[in-house]
């Protein structure tokens, strides 16, 4: 695997403390975000660049601190790939990035899916072994990569032990297996601090695994042969843990053991919280693709009581809102945008002729009987005719639906400028406009998630988070009145996760309640819908399949025209009429012209 050389020296040569300086390219798009969040974004941008260069995967990025490939989630199940900006140094992030790149290069997701076991712990062990196999294949000619991998695994090992997870049987067993497998496959020594601690467990596990564990290193170049041994080992671990679990229940030890619960959650939820996918493409599985239009997506909502529709102007302190508005105005002025010119172009696309009385005294048209007496007195008089007068009229509602998920914070200033300018120009054409946003009330579930846990976690509960649907500008509010509220889009802490399908239905319902003859909905988003709590509790990727089914229904009906603007990502996987926006560059008149061409194509207008 080639080392990252997109900067002046290989990424592996940088010192951890230099990480923030590296991220000056691309620039930090949100200087008002918390420092830790800015640093998280900087490190993720560098990690994604390293993975793209090493694994030759172009459409790869981190979105909301989760890895995506081609707009679809790519889960990170191995425990040591989970990093934390507050806890880990930059070399740990480099090691995790190198590990992901090696997995993409050396692991076939189809083979992996064929052998993957069913039980949660068995799946986690299987994932861990496959990840360590891929990392063990790092080229000897890239010692920096191998050092990064070793640093990351040792750092995770120390953190796990320091957290007290090895003080109970379950955590100790899983920790011992990870140390054994890492030492066997990488050739490195186990963590010295815990070498004596795991000795007894290592001997016991070796007795249960038999020859299968010893054959892992010999078969590491053959994924299928390796998987045959790994799945047996994973099954043994699952069985041993279940046996220990029963013993603890009988002895009433489990109820008093917080360490057990913490260890179980530390490992098994790594699989569940990221979904059950094995790699790229899992955001939309084949089964769902066959039932897009049948109305049976399996989508449900566990509890709607906490869903809210919020007025953006009330979510931000007046002084802060004024400051945000001034900041937005300053950016718009610096762009040199031609709003009147944009309005004229929009009028040609959106306006339709409407009867507006009659024109009289014409030399052709329909005969005007009231002027016939004039012909008697003036035989040369020819202005005897009349014609209907047609005037261009804009009876149109344009709604902008903005994805307020966490990853959109990096681009929200450009998006707010784009929307604000469009609203002004549309208002000059006589069109009505509204600006809506959608996010969730919490990260990783809110009160619905707690209610689901309190009811014993029934299977397939459906959506498990609270919806926050935000109205930045209503259709009956003129732009001048809505100016302050539009600036609320710049407030970073409003952004969490995104449930796109329900947001589309909400926006459509609002539009259908209006009297305008033409309704246009423009979605601005940067990828696949995401809500960790919902993906944790449901077997299928119901958010993605629900979005595709909703889009399919809307596009097949004439009431609302649907368009999508993808922010750094092509949304054609979901939307028929879409445009990829490059907001890393300056927002200029050419960007607006591209959007106008999209609207003209969709409406059949020559533009």
Secondary structure, 3 states (H helix, E strand, C coil): CCCCCCCCCCHHHCCHHHHHHHCCCCCCCCCCCCHHHHHHHHHHHHHHHHHHHHHCCCCEEEECCEEEECCEECCCCCHHHCCCCCCCCHHHHHHHHHHHHHHHHHCCHHHHHHHCCCCHHHHHHHHHHHHHHHHHCCCCCCHHHHHHHHHHHHHHHHHHHHCCHHHCHHHHHHHHHHHHHHHHHHCCCCCHHHCCCCHHHHHHHHHHHCHHHHHHHHCCCCHHHHHHHHHHHHHHHHHHHHHHHHHHHHCCCHHHCHHHHHHHHHHHHHHHCCCCCCCCCCCCCHHHHCCCCCCCCCCCECCCCCCEEEEHHHCCCHHHHHHHHHHHHHHHHHHCCCHHHHHHHHHHHHCEEEEEEEEEEECCCEECHHHHHHHHHCCCCCCCEEEEEEEEECCEEEEEEEECEHHHHHCHHHHHHHHHHHHHHHHHHCCEEEEEEEEECCCCCCHHHHHHHHCCCCCCCCECCCEEEEEEECCCCCHHHHHHHHHHHHCHHHCECECHHHHHHHHHHHHHCCCCCEEEEEEEECCCCECHHHHHHCCCCHHHHHHHHHHHHHHCCCCCEEEEEEECCCCCCCCCCEEEECCCCCCCHHHHHHHHHHHHHHHCCCC
